[in-house]
Amino acid sequence: MAYDQELANRVEAVLTETSPAAFVGKKMFGGVGYMVNGNMACGVIKDGLIVRLGKGAYSAALKEPGAAEFDMTGRPMTGWVKVDASVLKDEEMMWYWVRKGLDFALDLPEK
């Protein structure tokens, strides 16, 4: 399994319902990433969610249940967290995390 398609469908549903801008799903990292205004907001890798929060919100996010450093290369990507699948079973938590990534991406200049 490259990535959890059911989770990807749930993420797309949140983005469709809540994003004031169009989003684009792109295959990357062996999963799918979601771009809003040309900026990465979040993505699905294996059975977890990656969320772009920026360096300012990074430390606080790591203290949240199920959140961990996002590390694909042996060096954590500061400003990104990976949210465990167990947390994402709760629909409110899944929406919470997707919205955090969406809000960050919407605050960036459009590409």
Contacts in CASP RR format, 6 or more apart in sequence:
PFRMAT RR
TARGET T0000
AUTHOR 0000-0000-0000
METHOD contacts of the structure
MODEL  1
MAYDQELANRVEAVLTETSPAAFVGKKMFGGVGYMVNGNMACGVIKDGLI
VRLGKGAYSAALKEPGAAEFDMTGRPMTGWVKVDASVLKDEEMMWYWVRK
GLDFALDLPEK
1 46 0 8 1.000
1 47 0 8 1.000
2 30 0 8 1.000
2 31 0 8 1.000
2 46 0 8 1.000
3 30 0 8 1.000
3 31 0 8 1.000
3 32 0 8 1.000
3 44 0 8 1.000
3 45 0 8 1.000
3 46 0 8 1.000
3 47 0 8 1.000
4 44 0 8 1.000
4 46 0 8 1.000
4 47 0 8 1.000
4 48 0 8 1.000
4 85 0 8 1.000
7 44 0 8 1.000
7 47 0 8 1.000
7 48 0 8 1.000
7 49 0 8 1.000
7 85 0 8 1.000
7 88 0 8 1.000
7 94 0 8 1.000
8 32 0 8 1.000
8 43 0 8 1.000
8 44 0 8 1.000
10 88 0 8 1.000
10 91 0 8 1.000
10 94 0 8 1.000
11 34 0 8 1.000
11 42 0 8 1.000
11 43 0 8 1.000
11 44 0 8 1.000
11 49 0 8 1.000
11 94 0 8 1.000
11 98 0 8 1.000
12 23 0 8 1.000
12 25 0 8 1.000
12 34 0 8 1.000
14 94 0 8 1.000
14 95 0 8 1.000
14 98 0 8 1.000
14 99 0 8 1.000
14 102 0 8 1.000
15 23 0 8 1.000
15 34 0 8 1.000
15 36 0 8 1.000
15 41 0 8 1.000
15 98 0 8 1.000
15 102 0 8 1.000
16 23 0 8 1.000
18 95 0 8 1.000
18 98 0 8 1.000
18 99 0 8 1.000
18 102 0 8 1.000
19 36 0 8 1.000
19 102 0 8 1.000
19 106 0 8 1.000
20 106 0 8 1.000
21 36 0 8 1.000
21 37 0 8 1.000
21 106 0 8 1.000
22 36 0 8 1.000
23 34 0 8 1.000
23 35 0 8 1.000
23 36 0 8 1.000
23 41 0 8 1.000
24 34 0 8 1.000
24 35 0 8 1.000
24 38 0 8 1.000
25 32 0 8 1.000
25 33 0 8 1.000
25 34 0 8 1.000
25 35 0 8 1.000
26 32 0 8 1.000
26 33 0 8 1.000
26 34 0 8 1.000
26 35 0 8 1.000
27 33 0 8 1.000
29 45 0 8 1.000
29 50 0 8 1.000
29 72 0 8 1.000
30 45 0 8 1.000
31 43 0 8 1.000
31 44 0 8 1.000
31 45 0 8 1.000
31 46 0 8 1.000
32 43 0 8 1.000
32 44 0 8 1.000
33 40 0 8 1.000
33 42 0 8 1.000
33 43 0 8 1.000
33 44 0 8 1.000
33 50 0 8 1.000
34 40 0 8 1.000
34 41 0 8 1.000
34 42 0 8 1.000
34 43 0 8 1.000
35 41 0 8 1.000
35 105 0 8 1.000
36 102 0 8 1.000
36 105 0 8 1.000
36 106 0 8 1.000
37 105 0 8 1.000
37 106 0 8 1.000
37 108 0 8 1.000
37 110 0 8 1.000
37 111 0 8 1.000
38 105 0 8 1.000
38 110 0 8 1.000
38 111 0 8 1.000
39 52 0 8 1.000
39 105 0 8 1.000
39 108 0 8 1.000
39 110 0 8 1.000
39 111 0 8 1.000
40 52 0 8 1.000
40 105 0 8 1.000
41 51 0 8 1.000
41 52 0 8 1.000
41 98 0 8 1.000
41 101 0 8 1.000
41 102 0 8 1.000
41 104 0 8 1.000
41 105 0 8 1.000
41 106 0 8 1.000
42 49 0 8 1.000
42 50 0 8 1.000
42 51 0 8 1.000
42 52 0 8 1.000
42 97 0 8 1.000
42 98 0 8 1.000
42 101 0 8 1.000
42 102 0 8 1.000
43 49 0 8 1.000
43 50 0 8 1.000
43 51 0 8 1.000
44 50 0 8 1.000
45 82 0 8 1.000
47 85 0 8 1.000
48 82 0 8 1.000
48 83 0 8 1.000
48 84 0 8 1.000
48 85 0 8 1.000
48 88 0 8 1.000
49 82 0 8 1.000
49 83 0 8 1.000
49 88 0 8 1.000
49 94 0 8 1.000
49 97 0 8 1.000
49 98 0 8 1.000
50 70 0 8 1.000
50 80 0 8 1.000
50 81 0 8 1.000
50 82 0 8 1.000
50 83 0 8 1.000
51 61 0 8 1.000
51 80 0 8 1.000
51 81 0 8 1.000
51 82 0 8 1.000
51 83 0 8 1.000
51 97 0 8 1.000
51 98 0 8 1.000
51 100 0 8 1.000
51 101 0 8 1.000
52 79 0 8 1.000
52 80 0 8 1.000
52 101 0 8 1.000
52 104 0 8 1.000
52 105 0 8 1.000
53 61 0 8 1.000
53 79 0 8 1.000
53 80 0 8 1.000
53 81 0 8 1.000
53 100 0 8 1.000
53 101 0 8 1.000
53 104 0 8 1.000
54 78 0 8 1.000
54 79 0 8 1.000
54 80 0 8 1.000
54 104 0 8 1.000
55 78 0 8 1.000
55 79 0 8 1.000
56 79 0 8 1.000
57 79 0 8 1.000
57 100 0 8 1.000
57 104 0 8 1.000
58 78 0 8 1.000
58 79 0 8 1.000
58 80 0 8 1.000
58 81 0 8 1.000
61 67 0 8 1.000
61 81 0 8 1.000
61 100 0 8 1.000
62 68 0 8 1.000
62 69 0 8 1.000
62 81 0 8 1.000
64 81 0 8 1.000
65 87 0 8 1.000
66 83 0 8 1.000
66 84 0 8 1.000
66 86 0 8 1.000
66 87 0 8 1.000
67 81 0 8 1.000
67 82 0 8 1.000
67 83 0 8 1.000
67 84 0 8 1.000
67 87 0 8 1.000
68 81 0 8 1.000
68 82 0 8 1.000
68 83 0 8 1.000
68 84 0 8 1.000
69 76 0 8 1.000
69 77 0 8 1.000
69 81 0 8 1.000
69 82 0 8 1.000
70 76 0 8 1.000
70 77 0 8 1.000
70 80 0 8 1.000
70 81 0 8 1.000
70 82 0 8 1.000
71 77 0 8 1.000
71 82 0 8 1.000
83 93 0 8 1.000
83 97 0 8 1.000
87 93 0 8 1.000
87 94 0 8 1.000
87 97 0 8 1.000
88 94 0 8 1.000
88 97 0 8 1.000
END
